[in-house]
Amino acid sequence: MRFSPAVVALSLVFATVSSATFGQAADIEIKQRSVEYMQLGESAQKRGELDLAADLYETSLVVDPRNGSAFIALAQIARVQELPGKAIRLYREALILDPNNLDALAGQGEALIQRGALEKARVNLSRIETLCRSRCAQNDQLASAIKLAEKKPVLSAEAVTPKPQIGDEEPVTETP
């Protein structure tokens, strides 16, 4: 009997805490203001104003950093501007928020191809195939980009001049 008031008080606390957490809704919705900036950015991107669109997408991310669509849109702009490293990083941020985002996986794969990393792009393709039980647009898009990239010659290897080996260099003679 000595412990009954303490037990009653403790059970009341547990009941209150459990009901308070049970009644809360999950906080997964993107803030409306962030969505509005996304829509403004999309319209600016369609008009060809990429700098303005990038600014609006970044503002959308400031309002709500959980907006994965803004990361994907910024990455698309980076790919158009031929900045594949930046695009890969932005797609990675979108994949941190949602690891199963097919658009982010396909876009990252295309940015990897743009950078010359075909093997990593194939890893993204296999991941998309795993997530997409049937054929999906992202799968076809990345597969065709990989096939197209395989046909192109590797230009970066041609641009590198080989270092001369010891003994291969021409003897230097001094002329007075």
N, C-alpha and C positions, 0 to 999 in steps of 0.2 A: 504494500500500500504506500510505502514511502516514495516509490518511484513513479507512481501513477500520474502526478501532475507534470513531471518532466517528460514522461512518455507521451502524454496528451499534447503538450506544447510542441514537442519534436514532431509528432505525427501531423499536427496542424501546419507546421512550417513546411514539411515535405509535401503535403497536399497542396499548399498554396504555390510553392515553387513549381511543382510538376504541372499544375493546371495553367500556370502563367506561361510556361514554355510550350505547352501543348497547343494553346490557343493562338500563338503567334504564326503569322504567315511567313513563308520563305521569302527572303529578300533577293529574288533573282531577276526582277524586272529592271530593265534599263530605264533611267530617268527620262521623262518626256522631253525635257529641254535638250538632252543629248540626241534624241531621235530627231528633233527639229533641226538641229545643226547638221545631222547626217543628211537629211533631205535637201537642205540648202547646198551642201557640198556635192551631192549627186547632180543637182541641176547645174551647178557651176562646172562640174566635170564634163557634163554633156555639152555644154557650150564651149568647151576647150580651154577654160580658165583654170589650169591645173594648179597654179600657185594659190589662187583663192580657194579652190576646192580643198587643197592640203591644209590651209589655215582653218577652214571650217571643220574638217575632220579632226584636226588637233584640238580645236575648241570643244568638239563633242567628247573627246577623250578626257579633257580637263573636267568637264561636267560630270562624266561617269567613266572612270577608267575600266569598267567591265564591259564596255561596248566593243565586242570582238569585230563587228562589222566595220567599225571605223579603222581598226588596225588593217583589215583586209583591203579597204578602200585606199588607205595610205600606201600600202604595199603595191597595189596596182599602179598607182601614180609613179612610185619609185621605179617599177619595171618599165613603164613608158619612157621615163627619163633616163633609162639605161643605167640604173643604180641597183644591180642585183644583190649586192651585199646588204644594202639597207632594206630591200624588199624581203630578203630571207629573214632578217631580224624581226621585221614587223609581222611576218607570217608566224614566226615562232611565238611572238607575244599573243597572237590570236589563238594559237594552238595550246598555249598555257591555260587560257580561259576555257577552251573547249577542245580537248585532244582529238575528238572525232569529227571536227569540222572539215567536211569534204572540200569546200571551196578553198580553205586555207592550205590543206594538203596539196591540192592540185596547183594552186598558185605558187606555193613554195617549191614544188617540183619544177615548174616552168622557170622560176628564178634560178634554181640550181642549174638547169640546162643552160640558161643565159650566161651563167658564170663558168660553165664547162664541167660541172660535176654530174655526169650522167649516172654514175652508180648510186649516188645519193637520191637522185630523182627516181631511179628504179625502186629504191626502198619505199619512197612515198607512194609509188604506183602500187606496189604490193600491199601496202597498208590500206589504200583506197579499195583495192579488190577485196580485202578481208572485210572491210566495213560495209561495202556495197555488195550484197548477195547477188543481185542481178546487175546487168549493165546499167551504168549511170553516166551522165554527161561528163562528170569530172574524170572518170576512168578513161573514156574515149579521148577526151581532150589531152590528157597527159600522155597517154600511150601514143597518140599521133605526134605530139611534140617530141617525144623521145625518138621515134622512128625517123622523123625529119632531121633531128640533130645527129643521128648516127650516120646519115648520108653526107653531112658536111665534113669537109676536111678540118683537121685540128690546126688552127692558125697560130695559136700561141707557141706551139713547138717549132714552127717554121721561123718565128721571129727571134728565137734565141740563137745567138751566135755561140758556137762551142768554144770553150777555153782551150788554148793550145796546151798540149801535153809537154812535159819536160823532154827535151831532145828534139821536138818537132819544129822549134822556132828557127828562124833564119839567123845565121851568125851576123853579128853587128860588126861592121868594119868602119873604122874612122878614116876619113879622107882629110888630109891636111890642106 
